[in-house]
Structures are given as C-alpha cells and as structure tokens.
Amino acid sequence: MSVKKRAATVEYDEVSADYLDKRQLRKGAAGWVLLASLGVSYVISGDFAGWNFGLQQGGWGGMMIATLLMATMYCCMIFGLAELSSSLPTAGGGYSFARRAMGPWGGFLTGTAILLEYSIAPAAIAVFIGAYVNEIFGLDGPTVYAVFYIVFVGIHLRGAGEALKIMMVITGVAVVALIVFAIGLIPHFDYQNLFDIAVNDQAAGASTFLPEGYVGIWGAIPFGIWFFLAIEGVPLAAEETENPARDMPRGIITAMLILLVFAAIVLVLAPGVAGAEAMKDHGAPLVGALQVAYGENAFIATFVNIVGLFGLIASFFSIIFAYSRQVFALSRAGYLPRFLSVTNARKVPPMALIIPGILGFVLSTTGQGDLMITMAVFGATISYALMMLSHIILRVKEPDLERPFRTPGGTITTGIALLLSLIAFASTFVVSLEAALWAGVFYVILVAYFVIYSRHHLVAKSPDEEFAAISRAESELETD
C-alpha cells in the first residue's frame, strides 16, 4: 500500500477501488418521526434508573438545580446539532462536525470521546436492567447482562430499518409506563417528602433544600445529565435518513421537548411520594415510589416494573446502534482499525456492533452503575465542548456553508452550551475521582493509538476526508 502525505500531521493510504462499496449503510431507513423516537429511546432509561443517585449527592434541591442547568445545556446544544447535522449529514455525527471545523485531530478527539460515552453507557444500563429483572424474577448479575447484550446486538445485525422500528415500539411501551407512573402518583404527592434528607451541617450553604450545601449541586450534575445523555446520537443516523436537511432538526428538537417533560415528571413525583431519602440509592426508583404509595405487591407497581423494563431496554438497544455507527465512521476513515467498518449483506457493520458489545459486557460485570454513569459523562462532556466549539468555528470559518436549519441565537447559544459542558466535565472529578481517572485512561489509550499509528493511515476516500479535501481545495482557489 502506498502512502501519500497530504497534511503536516496526517498521512493517507491508497485503498482498493471497492473499499467504500464494502462499507455501505442502508439509505432512507428513517424519517423525522423515527428520528424523534430514536432520540427519546437513547435517553429514556435515565427516567427509570440512575438519575436518583443525584439525590444522594445534593438532595432534591441540588439535583433540581443541576437538572435545570443541564437541561439548559442540552437545549442550547440541540439547536447547534440541528444546524450541524442538517449541513453535514454523515454517519460520523459529532466526529464529522469536528473534523470539518478542526481537522483530523479535532475529529478524532471528538469521535473517541463520543465512543467512550456510548461504549460505557450501555454497561451502566445493563446493571439497571438487572435491578428491574431482579424485582420481577429474582435474577441479576452477569448472566442477565449477557442475555440482553446477545439478544439486542443480534437484532441490530438484522438491519437498521428493522432495528429502528422495533426500537420505536419498545420506546412507545416505555412511554406508557411513565404515563401510568405519573397518573398513579399525582394523588399521593407531598412536597415535604422532597426535603427529608438529613442536613450535613459541615457543608457550606447546607439547608433542608440543599442538604449537602453548594457542593451538592456540583456533585449532582452528572446525574442531571443522565436525564438527557445520548440524545446527541441522533445525527449518527444521518446516512440512513430520508431527508437529513429536513428530518434531522425536526427529529432531534421534538425528542428534546419530550424528554424535558419526562424529566420534570420523574424528578418531582418519585421523591415527592416516597421521599428523597428512600429514592437516593434505590435500584428501581419508579417501582419503589409506587410500592410506597400502593403497597409492595400492588398491581400498578408490578405493571410499571414490567413495562418500565422496556424503558431501560429502549436506551440499551438504541445506544448499541449509536456506538456501532460511531465506530463505523471512525473505522471507515481509518481512525480505528478498518475491519470494524465492513458491512454485511444487510448493510450493517457486524464487528462495530459485536466488539464494543463485548467490552461493555465486561464493564457491566462490575455492577457499579453509578461509577459507569460518571465515566460515560466524562466522555460525553468532552464531546459536547468540542462539538459546540465546532459550531462556533464553522460559523466563522465557513459562513457560506449551506445551513438548512440555523441555530436560534447563533454562536451565543452554542457558547452557553460550551461553557456548561466544561462545568459538567469538571463535576465528574467531584463525584468520583476514580471514575474520572479510569475514563481518562481509556481516552488516553485511544488517543495514543491515533498518535502512534492511525494518523499515518487515514483513508482519503471516506466521506469526511473527502469533504475536508474539497473544502481545502476551494479555500486554495479563493486564495489564488
């Protein structure tokens, strides 16, 4: 294979004429309704488990403020991503945006941060699935995690269209569980239950509203993120979308509006009925709240437990799709080993589904869902900062880029998201230094692979590298 130097820091390999033919996704598999459903399914597990660990960090007041801050960050970010995904619709998502704005280094750092998030988040969700399954069948642990990984990776291997439609049905069932949960708990709500966590008198600013003081807000931020984590994965379906310019903005904004409503319902009602103290470390908080209101063996609690399991499955299922598309895009361009992006007869990349699934299963066997949430947030917030920086850079660098959707407020909006993402990144070190350091180690290993090997073996024919080459050529012509 001959190598031709194209830039100061990267080199490109010549590849066979049929290289891209072996790496094709199915076109037109999703419209905006399916994209909105995908956005909700990425995140909906956060309503069923995981968010409540934020009550332990900051009490209800700290968790509420953290959630409002993160909801602001996500709303601002979603508008930026709606613009970017309609302008640059490729399977790379955030990696593609950063590649266009900041070159190969920016693209790789963003893409691997997203990959870190999406590889670890399903492992955390698998642990929460185990808790819900344990409530129903008395089974938990690695066997449960393995079964779910095998079944749902297997469904994705059958093709994107089939997988996304199944995902939409699963998400619909989960939404029913949330509606039943809300209707069942509203009559039992008592606002005093929100503030029953003991006050830590040693913490600055501690009160019944902020039992861990001001630092509690900081510590609750990763769990406020859990209400919305992974919605940024919608652009990863761009190459399988009917009309990305129209459908991407509609889909991702609709999903965000739905998730805001769900977050408010869950954050207020579960601790408002069962008490924040009882909810702060509960494995299945929605079920626990209903059991407090109606009794441990009540039908409504059992119903939400069984049907609510679909919420966890929906996110588990859809994030598997997300990590496979991120691996596919990075591999196709040569940033990761190229065999990972080869697609089969059904136009899906088997190795991009299977290998991260194996790694995620291994992580899930630790059983530490809260630690894995923090690790996932570590990767997510790095990618958020870089994606928002990409939006700002492209507004300056390429003002004439076709933008079917334009972010309301422009770079001010994405600037707010950028600032809040940096604050959120710092919070991971407050919650668990161990988790942040482990995530940092994984990230450094991926970056080392790029520095030592893959930056010398990129693929010029891949869509993202071709975009960059065309942009560079146009810039040179304008200069001449």
Buried (B, 14 or more C-beta within 10 A) or exposed (E): EEEEEBBEEBBBBEBEEEBBEEBEBBEEBBBBEBBBBBBBBBBBBBBBBBBBBBBBBBBBBBBBBBBBBBBEBBBBBBBBBBBBBBBBBBBBBBBBBBBBBBBBBBBBBBBBBBBBBBBBBBBBBBBBBBBBBBBEEEEBBBEBBBBBBEEBBEBBBEBBBBBBBBBBEBBBBBBBBBEBBBEBBEEBBEEEBBBBBEBBEEBEEBEBBBBBBBBBBBBBBBBBBBBBBBBBBBBBBBBBBBBBBBBBBBBBBBBBEBBBEBBBBBBBBBBBBBBBBBBBEBBBBBBBBBBBBBEEEBEBBBBBBBBBBBBBBBBBBBBBBBBBBBBBBBBBBBBBBBEBBBBEEBBBBBBBBBBBBEBBBEBBBEBBBBBBBBBBBBBBBBBBBBBBBBBBBBBEBBEEBEBBBBBEEBBEBBBBBBBBBBBBBEBBBBBBEEBBEBBBEBBEEBBEBBEEEBBBBBBBBBBBBBBBBEBEEEEEEEEE
